[in-house]
């Protein structure tokens, strides 16, 4: 049985075009799109005949491995770098690029976070866009969509037009609708989250997209776009619960909800359910409802 499992793994390894280099695993999704994964986070590099586009230069060692991978596979060097959002944990490799030679792209709301950033490991973007930005790369077209604050102020959704795939860096897992990985929600924007998910649903419907890739390194490669609506329903449930708790007098002066008096069955159906986490998540929403923060 052990021999059979090894044989199956090796067969899948070669069928999917998977290769290992240093900390990164590279998976060829098609002739232009490569997924790279360091076990914690993942992203994409898209190649054309003369250019390559990198989404999120995770860290210096990973970025060096990506450069070597492109060189060893006779693919063009990186010309464009896309920042999916402003958080540094996905951008530490950007210092290996020269803003005079490379196009470093971010959504305009990110500018606030980069203007006075003195971290030398983070290269400042030299191109900002507002709602949409496109890069034509031979047969593939990369379209960046901004649907308002969601995970931070400036996270973008990446559409790969030819492949009919979305790259959604945060908020959604390919394993299904779930509780957030960080229950303190330092990144979440409750006021505009439903708008974000609704516009994402509209994009999926308009473009007839069936699958997406997340930025989480422990996810399966592809997830059904149905998860987008399911995750939206989770956040709607959080908001409704917070409002009802206010109406029923279950919220104290510190915005904590007495969860023991709530029906938790509907929450227990979601992945990573934890009662203590739910308290923190609901507090974020009651604080928003009561104090606008």
C-alpha positions in Angstrom: 0.0 0.0 0.0 2.9 2.4 0.9 4.5 1.6 -2.5 1.2 2.3 -4.3 0.8 5.7 -2.5 4.3 6.7 -3.5 3.6 5.7 -7.1 0.4 7.8 -7.2 2.1 10.8 -5.7 5.0 10.6 -8.2 2.6 10.1 -11.1 0.6 13.2 -10.1 3.8 15.1 -9.6 4.8 14.7 -13.2 1.3 15.0 -14.7 0.8 18.4 -13.1 4.3 19.7 -14.1 5.3 20.1 -10.5 9.0 20.9 -9.6 10.8 21.8 -6.4 13.4 24.5 -6.1 14.6 25.5 -2.6 11.6 26.4 -0.5 9.3 26.7 -3.4 7.2 24.2 -5.3 6.3 25.2 -8.8 3.2 24.0 -10.6 2.6 24.7 -14.2 -1.2 25.4 -14.6 -0.8 25.9 -18.3 1.8 27.1 -20.8 1.8 30.6 -19.4 0.7 30.4 -15.7 2.9 28.9 -12.9 1.8 28.6 -9.3 4.6 28.9 -6.7 4.1 27.8 -3.1 6.4 28.0 0.0 4.0 25.9 2.2 2.6 29.0 3.9 1.6 31.3 1.0 1.3 31.0 -2.7 1.0 33.2 -5.8 1.5 33.3 -9.5 4.0 34.2 -12.2 2.6 34.6 -15.7 4.9 34.5 -18.7 4.8 35.6 -22.3 7.3 35.6 -25.2 9.3 38.6 -24.0 7.9 39.4 -20.5 6.9 37.9 -17.2 4.5 39.2 -14.6 5.0 38.3 -10.9 2.2 38.7 -8.4 3.6 39.4 -4.9 7.4 38.9 -4.4 6.9 37.1 -1.1 10.4 37.3 0.2 14.0 37.6 -1.1 14.8 33.9 -1.2 11.5 33.0 -2.9 12.0 35.8 -5.4 15.5 34.6 -6.2 14.1 31.1 -6.7 11.4 32.4 -9.1 14.1 34.2 -11.1 16.2 31.1 -11.3 13.1 29.0 -12.3 12.3 31.4 -15.2 16.0 31.3 -16.4 16.3 27.5 -16.2 13.1 27.0 -18.1 14.0 29.6 -20.8 11.2 31.9 -19.8 11.6 35.7 -20.0 12.7 37.7 -16.9 10.3 39.6 -14.7 9.2 43.0 -16.1 6.0 43.7 -14.1 5.4 43.2 -10.4 1.8 43.3 -9.1 1.1 44.0 -5.4 -2.1 42.2 -4.5 -2.4 44.5 -1.5 -0.2 46.6 0.9 0.7 44.1 3.6 4.5 43.5 3.8 4.3 39.8 4.5 3.8 39.2 0.7 6.2 41.9 -0.5 9.6 41.5 1.1 11.2 40.3 -2.1 10.4 43.6 -3.9 13.7 45.1 -3.0 15.4 42.9 -5.6 13.7 44.9 -8.3 14.6 48.3 -9.7 11.8 50.8 -9.9 13.6 52.4 -12.9 13.5 49.1 -14.9 10.5 47.3 -13.6 6.8 48.3 -13.5 5.6 47.9 -9.9 1.8 48.1 -9.8 -0.7 48.6 -7.0 -4.2 50.0 -6.4 -4.3 53.7 -5.6 -5.6 53.2 -2.0 -2.2 51.5 -1.3 -0.4 54.7 -1.8 -1.1 55.9 1.7 0.8 52.9 3.1 3.8 53.2 0.8 4.3 57.0 0.6 6.1 57.3 3.9 7.3 53.7 4.2 11.0 53.7 5.1 11.4 50.0 5.0 14.1 49.3 2.5 12.9 45.8 1.9 9.7 47.1 0.3 10.0 48.8 -3.1 7.5 51.6 -3.7 5.0 51.1 -6.5 5.6 53.4 -9.6 2.2 52.8 -11.1 -1.1 53.2 -9.3 -4.6 52.4 -10.8 -8.1 53.1 -9.4 -10.7 50.5 -10.5 -9.1 48.3 -13.2 -5.8 47.7 -14.9 -4.9 45.3 -17.7 -1.7 43.7 -18.9 -1.7 41.9 -22.3 0.8 39.0 -22.3 0.5 37.3 -25.7 -2.4 34.9 -25.4 -3.1 35.7 -21.8 -4.6 38.9 -20.5 -4.3 39.9 -16.8 -7.0 42.1 -15.4 -6.7 43.7 -12.0 -10.1 44.5 -10.3 -10.6 46.7 -7.3 -13.9 46.3 -5.5 -13.3 48.6 -2.5 -11.8 47.9 1.0 -12.0 44.3 2.1 -8.7 42.7 3.3 -7.2 46.0 4.1 -7.8 49.1 2.0 -6.5 48.1 -1.4 -6.6 44.4 -2.1 -7.2 43.5 -5.8 -8.6 40.5 -7.5 -6.6 39.1 -10.4 -8.5 37.8 -13.4 -6.7 35.6 -15.9 -9.0 36.0 -18.9 -7.8 33.2 -21.2 -7.6 30.6 -18.4 -10.9 31.8 -16.8 -9.4 31.7 -13.4 -9.4 34.3 -10.5 -6.5 34.7 -8.1 -8.0 35.9 -4.7 -5.1 36.5 -2.4 -7.0 36.6 0.9 -10.4 36.2 2.6 -11.4 33.0 0.7 -10.1 29.4 0.9 -10.4 26.8 -1.8 -11.3 24.3 0.9 -14.7 26.0 1.5 -16.3 28.8 3.5 -14.7 29.1 6.9 -13.9 31.1 9.9 -11.0 33.6 9.2 -7.5 32.3 9.9 -6.9 35.3 12.2 -10.0 35.8 14.5 -8.7 39.2 15.7 -9.5 40.5 12.2 -6.9 43.3 12.1 -7.3 43.4 8.3 -11.0 43.3 7.9 -13.2 46.2 6.7 -16.8 45.4 7.9 -18.4 48.5 6.3 -17.6 47.5 2.7 -17.1 43.7 2.9 -20.6 42.8 1.5 -20.1 45.2 -1.4 -16.8 43.5 -2.1 -18.3 40.1 -2.2 -21.3 41.2 -4.3 -19.0 42.8 -6.9 -16.9 39.6 -6.9 -20.0 37.6 -7.5 -21.0 39.9 -10.4 -17.5 39.4 -12.0 -17.8 35.6 -11.8 -21.3 35.7 -13.4 -20.4 38.1 -16.1 -17.2 36.3 -17.1 -18.6 32.8 -16.6 -15.7 31.9 -14.3 -15.8 28.5 -12.6 -12.7 28.4 -10.3 -10.3 30.4 -8.3 -6.9 30.1 -6.6 -6.2 31.5 -3.2 -3.1 33.0 -1.6 -3.0 30.3 1.2 -0.1 27.8 0.9 -2.1 24.9 2.5 -5.0 25.2 0.1 -5.9 22.9 -2.8 -4.9 24.5 -6.1 -8.5 25.2 -7.3 -11.7 26.0 -5.6 -15.2 26.4 -7.0 -16.5 30.0 -7.3 -19.6 28.8 -5.3 -17.4 29.3 -2.2 -17.4 33.0 -2.9 -21.2 33.2 -2.2 -20.9 30.8 0.7 -18.2 33.0 2.3 -20.3 36.0 1.7 -23.2 34.3 3.6 -20.9 33.7 6.5 -20.1 37.4 6.9 -23.8 38.3 6.4 -24.6 35.9 9.3 -22.0 37.6 11.5 -23.5 41.0 10.8 -27.1 39.8 11.4 -26.1 38.1 14.6 -24.3 41.2 15.9 -27.4 43.4 15.1 -29.8 40.9 16.8 -27.5 40.7 19.9 -27.7 44.5 20.2 -31.5 44.5 20.0 -31.7 41.7 22.6 -29.4 43.5 25.0 -26.6 40.8 24.8 -23.8 43.3 24.2 -21.8 44.8 27.2 -20.1 48.2 27.4 -16.9 46.7 25.9 -18.8 45.3 22.9 -18.5 41.7 23.9 -21.5 39.5 23.2 -22.8 36.8 25.6 -22.4 33.9 23.1 -23.9 31.4 25.6 -27.3 32.9 24.8 -26.8 32.6 21.0 -27.8 29.7 18.7 -24.3 28.6 17.6 -25.5 25.6 15.5 -25.5 27.7 12.2 -21.9 28.8 12.9 -20.6 25.3 13.8 -21.2 24.2 10.2 -18.3 26.4 9.0 -14.7 25.1 8.9 -12.4 26.1 11.8 -15.4 26.9 14.1 -14.3 28.0 17.5 -16.5 29.6 20.1 -13.7 31.9 21.5 -12.9 33.0 18.0 -16.5 33.8 17.3 -16.5 36.1 20.4 -13.7 38.1 18.9 -15.2 38.3 15.5 -18.6 39.4 16.7 -16.9 42.0 18.9 -15.3 43.5 15.8 -18.8 43.9 14.3 -20.5 45.3 17.4 -17.7 47.7 17.8 -18.2 48.8 14.2 -22.0 49.1 14.7 -21.6 51.1 18.0 -18.5 53.2 17.4 -17.8 53.1 13.7 -14.4 51.4 14.1 
